[in-house]
Amino acid sequence: MKLFTHLNFSGNCAQAFHYYEQNLGGKIHMLMKQSEAPGASRNSEGEDPVLHARMELGGTVLIGNDVLPDHHQPMRSVYLHLGVDSAEGAERIYSLLVKGGEAYIPLQETFFASRFSHLRDQFGTLWTLIHERPMS
């Protein structure tokens, strides 16, 4: 058994996955748009939503797709928890993820982490970013 994380997007799944690949070191293994499905075509507005995207990111698999705007709701109460190897790495990734997004807890030092943050990125994905203090 394996547990994957599945994210719904409101028309920007491909943009988000490419951003995560370029900036977080992920690797996209599949990105199928509606027009690529057997017998499918673009909708009347010329949009071409993602039916299925799959990438490796941080040692796990992230799945995503676009949903109809009237079915999409922003993420609530679920965060992708990204542990990084250094305080400097946390600062770099934080600046990439918070750009165009919103920090609920700005990157800071805490009693349990040298760097810690909660934020929503420009694509609506919620993240916990942490560089944990060494356990003694």
Secondary structure, 3 states (H helix, E strand, C coil): CCCCEEEEECCCHHHHHHHHHHHHCCEEEEEEEHHHCCCCCCCCCCCCCEEEEEEEECCEEEEEEECCCCCCCCCCCCCEEEECCCHHHHHHHHHHHHCCCEEEEEEECCCCEEEEEEEECCCCCEEEEEEECCCC
